[in-house]
Amino acid sequence: MKQKKFLNTLTMMIIDAIIISSSYILSMLIAETIGYGDGFPKIGLFLVIIIAVKIIIYLLLGIYNTITRYLDYTDITKIVLATFFTNVVIVIYLTIPGITKFMPRSIYLFITTLEIVGLVLVRMFRRFIEYRKKRSSFKKLEAKRTLIIGAGSAAELAIKEINNNKNLNNYIVGLVDDDPIKLGRTISNIKVLGTISDLKDIIPKCEVEEIVMAINNYPKTKFNDLLNEISEFDDLIMKRISLSGDLRKEQDLKIVDVKPEDLLDRYEIKLEAEDINNFIKDEVVLVTGGGGSIGSELSRQIFNLNPKELIIFDIYENNAYDIQMELERLRFKRNIDVKLTVLIGSVYNTKRLEQVYETYKPTLVFHAAAYKHVPLMEDSPMEAIRTNVLGTKNSARLANKYGVKKFVLVSSDKAVRPTNIMGATKRYAEMIVAHYNEIGPTKFSSVRFGNVLGSNGSVIPLFKKQIADGGPVTVTHKDITRYFMTIPEAVGLILQSATYANGGEVFVLDMGNPVKIYDLAYKMIRLSGLRPGIDIDIVITGLRPGEKLYEELLVDHNNNTHLKTEHSRIFIEKQNGISYDSLDFKYVEEHFENLDNEHIKKMVAKVIDTYDINGNGK
């Protein structure tokens, strides 16, 4: 032990001697470079004496007793003061008349600075090495063992984000990439262990706990195959990179959870912005139901398109207030010059609704006000009639009366051969706007789409909450399927379709492949790092009244019932003429409040002949 301590002390003395001599040599070179002096021929012997004296002083002061891995402020101060005062003594010596001037006094400004920096840095470097070792060991023991998929620029940024972000607790065990040239190579000292096809071998071998997808624009179908493959491993979490800007900029990258959109076998549909911009610009736009899931996103997108005025009309004050505050913040942040008006009221209140039309004279109307929850409307069909049918009638009639240019009804895929009162009333609403298109100046159209990801009451937020609560996750039937789209995508479709509308159309979207809800629940549980059936159960509750097992196909490419538009994913469903008598308004208005649930449904079935009142969900 004593021998080891002696060797360590001797090593530090030698290092200090090298640093002191290097300080003198560098200072002399600097002096000669700037033309100071004519060499230093007498420095040799004096330098040996200076080094010896300094090391003896350091030894007496206990500087060599310091354990460098625990170097602190006190130790650094001792080194600085010892170096400074020994050099002050030398400078004082050089002022004595008659002694040998081996070094100009002014050069000691350079010498002292270089000595202090060198002596401190060499000790701090040892502590830094010890710190890195300790941190690395801790990270290996406590952090999630993480495998990064990808070995390109996005992976490089992901590595930097993991290493620099204190909120991330990850230890990177390696990379995988399908480029064979990259196998065995490293990024930031992280090795490419194999290809993506080798995952089943690499995950158990490296004891991987988390996977980060770090390939930008990875094909959606391959991503889903990957999710299915890793779902076989217990307790394995998958995340992905999220880029908010330039791929080359580290600050534009974050590591986030996999979104529900990532679980769908489809891409978000990209819409043409220029026509939509020209359509909205300088118009007075009314959005009914403007505080709801679709209505609020309509309001957001329209607000950014520079209308003359945006009028948000909603019965629920909390939602209306939330979107108002959001848009006011956006106005301040982006200096948007759009008049914003937020009004409270119901579309079935004719007098209140007419006040809005008469006062603000909207030129475009997006009618999103509706009740949409299937089971709730089965128990309260009277309210479905009041809002979805009579509210639409009121708004459509007033649109014609006050000369609105275009009126767009937000409809639903449940309006196709409906098996529930909600879907039937939405089909009723489509027929209403088709009728008013024929008798007035306004161009009316409907936009029909499927389930919306993340909307209030939709399956994704429900599953998230159930998983957070520890389960169970409830699915009505193991084979039930649904079509999905994102809220921004749905709103983009509505706006794009409105630019195409010439009056009387029902626009529908080719939504791609349906999603099996049970598989969606399974994947969401697995991506939370939990095991379906072990950590969280999936419980089959049975189809609810009026619920279909399979939603109707919105666009059937095998027949000619749909017409193409300029957009490859937007179609127009052919419609038959709608007569006023067939809508049976007078009977509905006079009787719906006095009928029980069963008779209300029978009343609607007389108008909507495709409505299966028995709610056959098959």
C-alpha positions as CSV (number, residue, x, y, z in Angstrom):
1,M,0.0,0.0,0.0
2,K,2.8,2.4,0.9
3,Q,4.7,1.5,-2.2
4,K,1.6,2.3,-4.3
5,K,1.2,5.6,-2.5
6,F,4.9,6.4,-3.1
7,L,4.6,5.6,-6.9
8,N,1.5,7.8,-7.2
9,T,3.2,10.7,-5.5
10,L,6.3,10.3,-7.6
11,T,4.2,10.1,-10.8
12,M,2.4,13.4,-9.8
13,M,5.8,15.0,-9.1
14,I,7.1,14.1,-12.5
15,I,4.0,15.3,-14.2
16,D,4.2,18.6,-12.3
17,A,7.9,19.0,-13.3
18,I,6.9,18.5,-16.9
19,I,4.1,21.1,-16.6
20,I,6.4,23.7,-14.9
21,S,9.1,23.2,-17.5
22,S,6.6,23.3,-20.3
23,S,5.2,26.6,-18.9
24,Y,8.7,28.2,-19.1
25,I,9.4,26.8,-22.6
26,L,6.1,28.0,-24.0
27,S,6.5,31.4,-22.3
28,M,10.0,31.8,-23.8
29,L,8.7,30.8,-27.3
30,I,6.0,33.5,-26.9
31,A,8.6,36.0,-25.9
32,E,10.8,35.3,-28.9
33,T,7.8,35.3,-31.2
34,I,6.9,38.8,-30.2
35,G,10.6,39.9,-30.5
36,Y,11.3,40.2,-26.8
37,G,14.8,39.5,-25.7
38,D,17.7,37.7,-27.5
39,G,17.3,34.2,-26.1
40,F,17.6,32.7,-22.6
41,P,21.0,31.1,-22.4
42,K,21.2,31.0,-18.5
43,I,17.8,29.4,-17.8
44,G,18.9,25.8,-17.7
45,L,20.4,25.5,-14.2
46,F,17.9,27.9,-12.7
47,L,15.0,26.0,-14.1
48,V,16.1,22.8,-12.5
49,I,16.5,24.6,-9.2
50,I,13.0,26.3,-9.6
51,I,11.3,22.9,-10.3
52,A,13.0,21.2,-7.3
53,V,12.1,24.1,-4.9
54,K,8.5,24.2,-6.2
55,I,8.0,20.4,-5.8
56,I,9.4,20.5,-2.3
57,I,7.0,23.4,-1.3
58,Y,4.0,21.5,-2.8
59,L,5.1,18.4,-0.9
60,L,5.3,20.4,2.4
61,L,1.9,22.0,1.8
62,G,0.4,18.5,1.4
63,I,-0.7,19.0,-2.2
64,Y,0.5,15.5,-3.0
65,N,-1.6,14.0,-0.2
66,T,-4.9,15.0,-2.1
67,I,-6.8,12.1,-3.7
68,T,-7.4,13.6,-7.1
69,R,-10.7,11.8,-7.6
70,Y,-12.0,13.9,-4.7
71,L,-10.4,17.2,-5.7
72,D,-12.4,20.2,-4.4
73,Y,-12.3,24.0,-4.2
74,T,-9.9,24.0,-1.2
75,D,-7.3,21.8,-3.0
76,I,-7.4,24.0,-6.1
77,T,-7.0,27.2,-4.1
78,K,-3.9,25.7,-2.4
79,I,-2.3,24.9,-5.8
80,V,-3.1,28.4,-7.1
81,L,-1.7,30.2,-4.1
82,A,1.4,28.1,-3.9
83,T,2.2,28.6,-7.6
84,F,1.5,32.3,-7.4
85,F,3.5,33.1,-4.3
86,T,6.6,31.0,-5.4
87,N,6.6,33.0,-8.7
88,V,6.2,36.3,-6.8
89,V,9.3,35.3,-4.8
90,I,11.2,34.6,-8.0
91,V,10.2,38.0,-9.5
92,I,11.3,39.7,-6.3
93,Y,14.6,37.9,-6.6
94,L,15.0,39.1,-10.2
95,T,14.8,42.7,-8.9
96,I,17.9,42.4,-6.7
97,P,20.8,44.4,-8.2
98,G,23.9,42.4,-9.2
99,I,22.2,38.9,-9.5
100,T,22.1,36.9,-12.7
101,K,19.0,37.9,-14.8
102,F,18.0,34.5,-16.2
103,M,14.5,35.6,-17.1
104,P,12.7,38.9,-17.7
105,R,10.2,39.6,-14.9
106,S,7.3,40.4,-17.2
107,I,7.3,36.9,-18.7
108,Y,6.2,35.6,-15.4
109,L,2.7,36.7,-16.3
110,F,2.7,34.0,-18.9
111,I,4.5,31.5,-16.8
112,T,2.2,31.8,-13.8
113,T,-0.9,31.5,-15.9
114,L,0.3,28.4,-17.8
115,E,1.5,26.8,-14.6
116,I,-1.7,27.2,-12.7
117,V,-3.9,26.1,-15.7
118,G,-1.7,23.0,-16.3
119,L,-1.4,21.9,-12.6
120,V,-5.1,22.3,-12.0
121,L,-6.3,20.7,-15.3
122,V,-4.2,17.6,-14.9
123,R,-5.8,17.0,-11.5
124,M,-9.3,17.8,-12.7
125,F,-8.9,15.5,-15.7
126,R,-8.4,12.6,-13.3
127,R,-11.5,13.5,-11.4
128,F,-13.5,13.9,-14.6
129,I,-12.4,10.4,-15.7
130,E,-13.6,9.0,-12.4
131,Y,-16.9,10.8,-12.7
132,R,-17.5,9.4,-16.2
133,K,-16.7,5.9,-15.0
134,K,-19.1,6.2,-12.0
135,R,-21.8,7.8,-14.2
136,S,-21.5,5.1,-16.8
137,S,-21.6,2.3,-14.2
138,F,-24.7,3.9,-12.6
139,K,-26.4,4.3,-15.9
140,K,-25.8,0.6,-16.7
141,L,-27.3,-0.5,-13.4
142,E,-30.3,1.9,-13.1
143,A,-31.2,3.0,-16.7
144,K,-33.4,1.2,-19.1
145,R,-31.3,-0.8,-21.5
146,T,-32.2,0.8,-24.8
147,L,-31.8,-0.4,-28.4
148,I,-31.9,2.2,-31.2
149,I,-33.4,1.3,-34.6
150,G,-31.5,3.2,-37.2
151,A,-27.9,4.2,-37.7
152,G,-28.2,7.5,-39.6
153,S,-28.4,11.2,-38.8
154,A,-31.6,10.7,-36.8
155,A,-30.0,8.0,-34.7
156,E,-27.1,10.3,-34.0
157,L,-29.4,13.0,-32.7
158,A,-31.3,10.4,-30.6
159,I,-28.0,9.3,-29.0
160,K,-27.2,12.9,-28.1
161,E,-30.7,13.5,-26.8
162,I,-30.5,10.4,-24.5
163,N,-27.0,11.3,-23.3
164,N,-27.7,15.0,-22.7
165,N,-31.4,15.0,-21.5
166,K,-31.4,14.6,-17.7
167,N,-35.1,13.6,-17.9
168,L,-34.3,10.5,-19.9
169,N,-33.1,7.4,-18.0
170,N,-31.6,5.3,-20.8
171,Y,-28.4,3.3,-21.3
172,I,-27.9,2.6,-25.0
173,V,-26.7,-1.0,-25.6
174,G,-26.5,-0.8,-29.4
175,L,-28.0,0.1,-32.8
176,V,-29.6,-2.0,-35.6
177,D,-30.0,-1.0,-39.2
178,D,-30.9,-2.7,-42.4
179,D,-27.9,-1.2,-44.3
180,P,-25.3,-4.1,-44.4
181,I,-22.5,-1.6,-44.9
182,K,-23.1,-0.2,-41.4
183,L,-22.9,-3.5,-39.5
184,G,-20.1,-3.5,-36.9
185,R,-19.5,0.3,-37.3
186,T,-20.2,2.8,-34.5
187,I,-22.0,6.1,-34.0
188,S,-20.7,8.1,-30.9
189,N,-19.0,4.8,-29.8
190,I,-22.3,2.9,-30.0
191,K,-22.0,-0.2,-32.2
192,V,-24.4,-1.4,-34.9
193,L,-25.2,-4.9,-33.6
194,G,-27.2,-6.2,-36.6
195,T,-30.1,-5.7,-38.8
196,I,-33.8,-5.2,-37.9
197,S,-34.5,-8.8,-38.9
198,D,-32.1,-9.8,-36.1
199,L,-34.2,-8.2,-33.4
200,K,-35.5,-11.5,-32.0
201,D,-32.0,-12.5,-31.2
202,I,-30.6,-9.2,-30.1
203,I,-33.4,-8.2,-27.7
204,P,-32.9,-11.2,-25.3
205,K,-29.1,-11.3,-25.7
206,C,-28.7,-7.6,-24.8
207,E,-31.6,-7.7,-22.3
208,V,-33.3,-4.8,-24.0
209,E,-36.0,-3.0,-22.1
210,E,-36.8,-0.1,-24.4
211,I,-36.6,0.4,-28.2
212,V,-36.4,3.8,-29.9
213,M,-37.4,4.1,-33.5
214,A,-34.9,6.5,-35.0
215,I,-35.5,6.3,-38.7
216,N,-37.2,9.3,-40.2
217,N,-40.3,8.4,-42.4
218,Y,-40.1,4.7,-41.7
219,P,-42.8,3.0,-43.8
220,K,-46.0,2.6,-41.8
221,T,-46.6,-1.0,-42.8
222,K,-43.1,-2.0,-41.7
223,F,-43.6,-0.1,-38.5
224,N,-46.7,-2.1,-37.7
225,D,-44.9,-5.4,-38.5
226,L,-42.2,-4.3,-36.1
227,L,-44.7,-3.5,-33.4
228,N,-46.2,-7.0,-33.9
229,E,-42.8,-8.6,-33.6
230,I,-41.7,-6.9,-30.4
231,S,-45.1,-7.4,-28.8
232,E,-43.9,-11.0,-28.2
233,F,-41.4,-9.7,-25.6
234,D,-42.6,-9.0,-22.1
235,D,-42.1,-5.6,-20.5
236,L,-40.6,-4.1,-23.7
237,I,-41.4,-0.5,-24.3
238,M,-41.2,1.2,-27.7
239,K,-40.7,4.9,-28.4
240,R,-39.9,7.0,-31.4
241,I,-38.2,10.2,-32.4
242,S,-40.3,13.2,-33.1
243,L,-38.9,15.9,-35.3
244,S,-40.3,19.4,-35.1
245,G,-38.0,20.9,-37.6
246,D,-34.6,20.4,-39.3
247,L,-33.2,16.8,-39.0
248,R,-29.8,18.3,-38.7
249,K,-30.7,20.3,-35.5
250,E,-30.5,18.5,-32.2
251,Q,-33.0,20.9,-30.6
252,D,-35.7,19.8,-33.1
253,L,-35.6,16.2,-31.9
254,K,-37.5,14.6,-29.0
255,I,-38.0,11.0,-27.9
256,V,-41.7,10.4,-27.4
257,D,-44.2,7.6,-26.8
258,V,-45.7,5.9,-29.9
259,K,-48.9,7.8,-30.8
260,P,-52.2,6.0,-31.6
261,E,-51.8,7.2,-35.2
262,D,-48.6,5.1,-35.4
263,L,-50.7,2.0,-34.8
264,L,-52.8,2.4,-37.9
265,D,-52.0,0.8,-41.2
266,R,-52.4,4.0,-43.1
267,Y,-50.9,7.4,-43.7
268,E,-52.5,10.8,-42.9
269,I,-53.9,12.3,-46.1
270,K,-52.2,15.4,-47.3
271,L,-54.5,18.1,-48.7
272,E,-53.9,21.0,-51.0
273,A,-53.6,24.2,-49.0
274,E,-53.7,26.9,-51.6
275,D,-57.4,26.4,-52.6
276,I,-58.4,26.2,-49.0
277,N,-56.5,29.4,-48.2
278,N,-58.3,31.2,-51.0
279,F,-61.6,29.8,-50.0
280,I,-61.5,31.0,-46.4
281,K,-59.6,34.3,-46.8
282,D,-61.6,37.4,-46.0
283,E,-64.9,35.4,-45.4
284,V,-67.1,35.6,-42.3
285,V,-67.1,32.0,-41.1
286,L,-69.6,30.5,-38.6
287,V,-68.8,27.2,-36.9
288,T,-71.7,25.7,-35.0
289,G,-70.6,23.3,-32.3
290,G,-67.3,25.2,-32.5
291,G,-66.1,24.0,-29.1
292,G,-66.4,20.2,-29.8
293,S,-63.6,17.9,-31.0
294,I,-64.2,18.6,-34.7
295,G,-65.6,22.1,-34.3
296,S,-62.6,23.3,-32.3
297,E,-60.1,22.0,-34.8
298,L,-62.1,23.6,-37.6
299,S,-61.9,26.9,-35.6
300,R,-58.1,26.5,-35.2
301,Q,-57.4,25.8,-38.9
302,I,-59.9,28.5,-40.1
303,F,-58.4,31.1,-37.7
304,N,-55.0,30.5,-39.3
305,L,-56.4,31.0,-42.8
306,N,-57.1,34.8,-42.4
307,P,-60.9,35.0,-42.5
308,K,-62.5,38.4,-42.0
309,E,-64.2,37.1,-38.9
310,L,-64.6,33.7,-37.2
311,I,-67.8,33.1,-35.2
312,I,-67.7,30.1,-32.8
313,F,-71.2,29.1,-31.6
314,D,-71.6,26.4,-29.0
315,I,-74.0,25.4,-26.3
316,Y,-71.3,24.3,-23.8
317,E,-69.6,27.3,-22.4
318,N,-66.5,25.5,-21.0
319,N,-65.5,24.2,-24.4
320,A,-66.3,27.6,-26.1
321,Y,-64.1,29.4,-23.5
322,D,-61.2,27.0,-23.9
323,I,-61.0,27.4,-27.7
324,Q,-61.5,31.2,-27.3
325,M,-58.5,31.4,-24.9
326,E,-56.4,29.2,-27.1
327,L,-57.0,31.3,-30.2
328,E,-56.5,34.6,-28.3
329,R,-53.1,33.2,-27.2
330,L,-52.4,32.3,-30.8
331,R,-53.4,35.7,-32.0
332,F,-50.9,37.4,-29.6
333,K,-48.1,34.9,-30.5
334,R,-48.4,35.1,-34.2
335,N,-50.0,38.6,-34.5
336,I,-53.0,37.3,-36.4
337,D,-55.5,40.0,-37.4
338,V,-58.8,38.1,-37.4
339,K,-61.9,39.2,-35.6
340,L,-63.0,36.4,-33.2
341,T,-66.5,36.2,-31.8
342,V,-67.5,33.4,-29.4
343,L,-71.3,33.0,-28.7
344,I,-73.2,30.6,-26.5
345,G,-76.5,29.1,-27.7
346,S,-78.1,26.0,-29.2
347,V,-78.9,25.4,-32.9
348,Y,-82.4,24.2,-31.9
349,N,-83.2,27.6,-30.4
350,T,-84.5,29.2,-33.5
351,K,-84.7,32.7,-32.2
352,R,-81.2,32.7,-30.8
353,L,-79.8,31.2,-34.0
354,E,-81.5,33.8,-36.1
355,Q,-80.0,36.5,-34.0
356,V,-76.6,35.2,-34.9
357,Y,-77.3,35.0,-38.7
358,E,-78.9,38.4,-38.7
359,T,-76.2,40.2,-36.7
360,Y,-73.1,38.7,-38.1
361,K,-74.1,37.8,-41.7
362,P,-71.9,34.7,-42.1
363,T,-70.8,33.9,-45.7
364,L,-69.6,30.4,-44.9
365,V,-71.1,28.0,-42.4
366,F,-69.6,24.7,-41.0
367,H,-72.3,22.9,-39.1
368,A,-70.6,20.7,-36.6
369,A,-73.2,21.0,-33.8
370,A,-74.5,17.4,-33.1
371,Y,-74.9,14.7,-30.6
372,K,-72.6,11.8,-31.7
373,H,-72.4,9.2,-28.9
374,V,-74.3,6.1,-30.1
375,P,-75.2,4.5,-26.7
376,L,-76.3,7.8,-25.2
377,M,-78.5,8.7,-28.1
378,E,-80.1,5.2,-28.0
379,D,-81.4,6.2,-24.5
380,S,-82.2,9.8,-25.4
381,P,-83.4,9.8,-29.0
382,M,-85.5,12.9,-28.3
383,E,-82.4,14.9,-27.9
384,A,-80.8,13.4,-31.1
385,I,-83.9,14.6,-33.0
386,R,-83.8,18.1,-31.3
387,T,-80.2,18.8,-32.2
388,N,-79.2,16.6,-35.1
389,V,-82.4,17.0,-37.1
390,L,-84.2,20.2,-36.1
391,G,-81.0,22.0,-35.3
392,T,-79.7,21.2,-38.8
393,K,-83.0,22.3,-40.3
394,N,-82.9,25.6,-38.5
395,S,-79.3,26.4,-39.5
396,A,-79.9,25.3,-43.1
397,R,-83.1,27.4,-43.5
398,L,-81.4,30.5,-42.1
399,A,-78.4,30.0,-44.4
400,N,-80.7,30.3,-47.4
401,K,-82.6,33.2,-45.8
402,Y,-79.4,35.3,-45.1
403,G,-77.5,34.4,-48.3
404,V,-74.7,32.2,-47.0
405,K,-72.4,31.2,-49.9
406,K,-71.7,27.7,-48.8
407,F,-73.0,25.5,-45.9
408,V,-71.1,22.3,-45.0
409,L,-72.6,19.7,-42.8
410,V,-70.2,17.5,-40.7
411,S,-71.7,14.0,-41.1
412,S,-70.6,10.5,-40.1
413,D,-70.0,7.1,-41.6
414,K,-72.7,5.9,-39.2
415,A,-75.2,7.6,-41.5
416,V,-74.6,4.8,-44.0
417,R,-77.4,2.1,-43.5
418,P,-77.7,3.2,-39.9
419,T,-78.4,0.7,-37.1
420,N,-78.7,3.4,-34.4
421,I,-80.7,6.6,-33.8
422,M,-77.5,8.7,-33.9
423,G,-76.6,7.4,-37.4
424,A,-80.2,7.7,-38.5
425,T,-80.4,11.4,-37.4
426,K,-77.2,12.2,-39.2
427,R,-78.6,10.7,-42.4
428,Y,-81.7,12.7,-41.8
429,A,-79.5,15.8,-41.5
430,E,-77.8,15.0,-44.9
431,M,-81.2,14.8,-46.5
432,I,-82.2,18.1,-45.0
433,V,-79.2,20.0,-46.4
434,A,-79.8,18.2,-49.8
435,H,-83.3,19.6,-49.8
436,Y,-82.4,23.1,-48.9
437,N,-79.7,23.1,-51.6
438,E,-82.5,22.8,-54.1
439,I,-84.7,25.7,-52.9
440,G,-82.3,28.5,-52.2
441,P,-79.1,30.4,-53.2
442,T,-76.8,28.6,-50.7
443,K,-74.6,25.7,-51.9
444,F,-75.1,22.9,-49.4
445,S,-72.9,19.8,-49.0
446,S,-72.2,17.1,-46.5
447,V,-68.8,15.5,-45.5
448,R,-68.9,12.0,-44.2
449,F,-66.0,10.4,-42.4
450,G,-65.2,7.7,-39.8
451,N,-64.0,7.6,-36.2
452,V,-61.7,10.4,-35.2
453,L,-58.6,9.6,-33.1
454,G,-58.5,11.5,-29.8
455,S,-61.9,13.0,-30.0
456,N,-63.9,13.3,-26.8
457,G,-65.4,9.8,-26.0
458,S,-63.5,8.0,-28.7
459,V,-61.8,4.7,-28.1
460,I,-58.2,5.9,-27.9
461,P,-58.6,8.2,-24.9
462,L,-60.7,5.6,-23.2
463,F,-58.0,2.9,-23.6
464,K,-55.4,5.3,-22.3
465,K,-57.4,6.1,-19.2
466,Q,-58.2,2.4,-18.6
467,I,-54.5,1.5,-18.9
468,A,-53.5,4.3,-16.6
469,D,-56.0,3.1,-14.1
470,G,-54.6,-0.4,-14.2
471,G,-57.3,-1.9,-16.4
472,P,-59.3,-3.7,-17.5
473,V,-59.4,-2.4,-21.0
474,T,-63.0,-3.0,-22.4
475,V,-63.8,-4.0,-26.0
476,T,-67.3,-4.7,-27.0
477,H,-66.5,-7.6,-29.4
478,K,-63.2,-9.4,-30.3
479,D,-63.9,-9.0,-34.0
480,I,-65.2,-5.4,-34.1
481,T,-63.5,-3.1,-36.6
482,R,-63.5,0.6,-37.2
483,Y,-62.1,3.1,-39.7
484,F,-60.0,5.9,-38.2
485,M,-58.6,9.3,-39.1
486,T,-56.9,12.0,-37.2
487,I,-58.8,15.2,-36.2
488,P,-56.6,17.5,-38.3
489,E,-57.1,15.1,-41.2
490,A,-60.9,15.1,-40.8
491,V,-60.9,18.9,-40.7
492,G,-58.6,19.1,-43.7
493,L,-61.1,16.9,-45.5
494,I,-64.0,19.1,-44.6
495,L,-62.2,22.2,-45.7
496,Q,-61.0,20.6,-48.9
497,S,-64.4,19.2,-49.8
498,A,-65.9,22.7,-49.2
499,T,-63.7,24.1,-52.0
500,Y,-65.1,21.4,-54.4
501,A,-68.7,21.9,-53.4
502,N,-71.2,23.0,-56.1
503,G,-74.2,22.1,-54.1
504,G,-75.9,18.8,-53.1
505,E,-72.9,16.6,-52.7
506,V,-72.1,14.1,-50.0
507,F,-68.3,13.9,-49.8
508,V,-66.8,10.7,-48.5
509,L,-63.2,9.7,-47.8
510,D,-61.4,6.6,-48.9
511,M,-60.1,5.8,-45.4
512,G,-58.0,2.8,-46.2
513,N,-58.1,-0.4,-44.2
514,P,-60.3,-0.8,-41.0
515,V,-58.6,-1.4,-37.7
516,K,-59.4,-4.3,-35.4
517,I,-60.2,-2.7,-32.0
518,Y,-59.0,-5.7,-30.0
519,D,-55.6,-5.6,-31.7
520,L,-55.4,-1.8,-31.1
521,A,-56.1,-2.4,-27.4
522,Y,-53.5,-5.1,-27.3
523,K,-50.8,-2.9,-28.9
524,M,-51.5,0.0,-26.7
525,I,-51.1,-2.1,-23.6
526,R,-47.8,-3.6,-24.9
527,L,-46.5,-0.2,-25.8
528,S,-47.1,0.9,-22.2
529,G,-44.6,-1.8,-21.1
530,L,-47.4,-4.0,-19.7
531,R,-48.6,-7.5,-20.6
532,P,-52.2,-8.1,-21.9
533,G,-53.9,-10.7,-19.8
534,I,-51.2,-10.6,-17.1
535,D,-50.8,-7.0,-16.0
536,I,-54.0,-5.7,-17.7
537,D,-56.9,-7.7,-18.8
538,I,-58.9,-7.1,-22.0
539,V,-62.5,-7.7,-21.2
540,I,-65.2,-8.3,-23.9
541,T,-68.4,-6.5,-22.9
542,G,-70.7,-7.3,-25.8
543,L,-72.0,-5.1,-28.5
544,R,-74.0,-2.1,-27.3
545,P,-77.5,-1.2,-28.6
546,G,-77.3,0.0,-32.1
547,E,-73.6,-0.8,-32.5
548,K,-72.3,-2.4,-35.6
549,L,-69.6,-5.1,-35.7
550,Y,-68.3,-3.8,-39.0
551,E,-68.7,-0.2,-40.1
552,E,-69.9,0.3,-43.7
553,L,-67.3,0.8,-46.3
554,L,-67.4,4.5,-47.2
555,V,-65.9,4.1,-50.7
556,D,-66.6,1.0,-52.7
557,H,-64.2,0.8,-55.7
558,N,-66.0,-2.2,-57.0
559,N,-69.1,-0.3,-58.2
560,N,-70.0,3.1,-59.7
561,T,-71.8,4.6,-56.7
562,H,-69.0,7.1,-56.1
563,L,-67.7,9.9,-58.3
564,K,-64.0,11.0,-58.2
565,T,-62.9,14.5,-57.3
566,E,-59.6,16.3,-58.0
567,H,-58.3,14.7,-54.8
568,S,-57.4,11.0,-55.1
569,R,-58.9,10.1,-51.7
570,I,-62.1,12.2,-51.8
571,F,-65.2,11.0,-53.5
572,I,-68.8,12.1,-54.0
573,E,-71.6,9.7,-53.3
574,K,-74.5,9.9,-55.8
575,Q,-77.7,11.1,-54.2
576,N,-81.3,10.9,-55.2
577,G,-83.5,14.0,-55.1
578,I,-85.1,14.9,-51.7
579,S,-88.6,16.3,-51.5
580,Y,-89.8,18.4,-48.6
581,D,-92.8,16.0,-48.0
582,S,-90.4,13.0,-47.6
583,L,-88.7,14.8,-44.7
584,D,-92.0,14.9,-42.7
585,F,-90.9,18.0,-40.7
586,K,-94.4,18.9,-39.5
587,Y,-95.1,15.6,-37.9
588,V,-91.7,15.3,-36.4
589,E,-91.8,18.8,-34.9
590,E,-95.3,18.3,-33.5
591,H,-94.9,14.9,-32.0
592,F,-91.3,14.0,-31.1
593,E,-91.4,15.4,-27.6
594,N,-94.5,13.4,-26.7
595,L,-93.3,10.0,-27.9
596,D,-91.4,7.4,-26.0
597,N,-88.0,6.1,-27.2
598,E,-89.4,3.2,-29.3
599,H,-92.0,5.4,-31.1
600,I,-89.4,8.1,-31.9
601,K,-87.2,5.5,-33.5
602,K,-90.2,4.2,-35.6
603,M,-90.9,7.8,-36.6
604,V,-87.4,8.3,-37.9
605,A,-87.5,4.9,-39.6
606,K,-90.4,6.2,-41.8
607,V,-88.1,8.9,-43.1
608,I,-84.8,7.0,-43.2
609,D,-85.8,3.8,-45.0
610,T,-82.3,2.4,-44.7
611,Y,-82.4,2.6,-40.8
612,D,-82.4,-0.8,-39.2
613,I,-84.5,0.0,-36.1
614,N,-83.6,-3.4,-34.6
615,G,-80.0,-2.3,-34.4
616,N,-78.5,-5.3,-36.2
617,G,-74.9,-4.8,-35.5
618,K,-73.7,-7.5,-37.9
